Amino acid sequence: MSARPAPKPAPCPCGLPAAYADCCGVLHRGQATAATAEQLMRSRYSAFAVRDAGYLLRSWHSSTRPREVTFDPEVRWTGLDILGGTGGSAFHAEGTVEFRAHYRGGGAQGDQHEDSRFVREDGRWVYAGEVGRRPGR
């Protein structure tokens, strides 16, 4: 009797060449925090893909955070393209990440394009909203 090969770990939805458990899963489980705005953006996309509302709420700026996150059961997130950004490194207090998130829903394909703003709150990167919106306004 031959042994079956171990199942391949699930790839991370964020598009980086790593397993979900070792990539965005570490952030979702609270074992690490995002070091850059782009890493937070990727982890938030992955949270939408795996439907982790708790992580999305924890990674949202306190002044723009909704009371809850609901997911459309028809929508399946299928890919993420990072188009650009400003700041957002370990040495910055704020940054932006422009992205295009692809999805399938209702039998059709679509995408969401956004230039997101990220800031530090209590030392951690958080999502503040689309560029042009400021926390607290």
Order of alpha helices (4+ residues) and beta strands (2+ residues): alpha-alpha-alpha-beta-beta-beta-beta
